[in-house]
Amino acid sequence: MKKLFLLSLLATALCMSSQRGFAQAKVKELHKADVDALLATPEKVLILDVRSPSEMAAEGTFAVFLNAAVAESDAKAAGLEKHLGDIPKDRAIVAVGGSPARAMAAASVLASHGFKVAGAVSAPAYDTEGGSLTKYQPYKHWSMNGGTPPPGRTATSARDEAKAYKELHRAEIESLMAAPEKVLVLDVRSPGEIAYWGAFPVFLDIQSDEGDQAANGIQKHMAEIPKDKPIITVSGRANRSGFAAALLEKNGFKIVGAIGAMTFGEEGGQLIKDAPKQAPK
């Protein structure tokens, strides 16, 4: 009897210890002043946004962010566990969600796994407090709703154009995605574009505008791009991503190739798509 009592006490102590360990993983809820202070040295910070691309398109985003979407129904951010190997550990992480609860849940998961977590912030709350988020017009493309190509173009013009960097195709892409922790996917599309055509499960987003052959959108954010992994760049037809890949290689990054998400889809490749969300009124 005494032995059973001692075992019971030990089990209770272990349980309390485990609970204290989880409590230590709780993180600070950030506000505009906190976030802006961290973003003053953007090369030291990683914004991890756990919203879906359609949510980000509706609510706005930070200029550079790593996306690993966590469903609104996933109250403990358990879905984030399978992507931990894809998240850099050398920077202070700000977890961003559509609500404080989802951001805090993601931040707690990361903190409990040894990541340096600066805190968590709700993007709509940051916006309400006067924070600067990139806002988007609804995504439009000539092919939507059975549209026709612009004058002088065909349905395959963009796909068939010469690329500025090696374009990867389905077999190569799927081989690389078999070990996603070994590569960094850098997507240069806007969230609305990503939501419509599809996304890889984890990607760093830095936008480059259509026709931006100098990849100016990438150039001003190169200090924020991790250099510890080979990089795959992604755009609609591997044109923008080709320009981005060429620029990054010129500046010392290790580039594997460029992907056209639309082309990958036409080749039978599977990307994550989500339904549009209305912008808040």
C-alpha positions, 0 to 999 in steps of 0.5 A: 500500500505504501509503495502504491502511495509513493508511486502515486506521488511520483506520478503526480510530481511528474505530471506537475513537472510536465505542466510547468514545462509547458507553462514555460513555453507560453509566450508574450502577446505582442502589440504594434510597438513591440513588433515595430521594434523587432522589425527595426532589425528585420535580418534578425527576425523571422515572421512566421504567419500561420494564416492561409493565403486567402486570409492573408490576401484579405487581411494584409501581410508583413513584407517578408514572411514564412508561411506554414498554415494552421487551420482555424480549428487547430486550437493547439497548432498541432499541424505545425509540428510536422513542419518544424524542420522547415523553420529556421532556428537562428532568428527570433520568431514572431508568430502571426495569426488571424486571432491572438489565440491561433498566433499564441498556440503556434508560438507556444509550440515553437517555444516548446521545441527550442525555437527563439520566440519573440512573441505572437501577434494577431495581424488584424489587431496589429492593423487596428493599432496602426501597424503597417501591413501590405494590402492587396487588390483581389487577384485577377488573371485573364484565364479566370472564369473562362477568359481569353488571353490579352491581345497578341498573347496565347494561352501558353505564351508565358509558359513557353517563354525563355526563362532567366534561370533553370526551370524545374518540372514535376519530377524534379520538384517532387523529388526535392519536396520529398525532403522539404527540410533540406530546401527553402521555397521562396515564393514571389507571388502575392497571397491572392495568387498563391491561394488561387493557383496553390502553395507548397506547405511551407514557403518564404514569401517576398513579392516580385511584381509581374515584369520585374526583370531586375527582381527589385522586390527581392533585392531590398529584402535579401538580408532577410533570406536565410542562407543555410539551405538551397533555394527554390524560387516560385512564381506563376510561370517561372518568369519572375522566379527565374529573375529572382533566382538569377539575382540571388545566385549572383549574390551568393545564395545557392539556387536549385532552380525556378518553379512555375506553379501554374505549369507544375499544376498542369503537369499533374503536380499537387499544390495546396489551394484554399477558398477566397476570404472576404476582406473585412469591411 
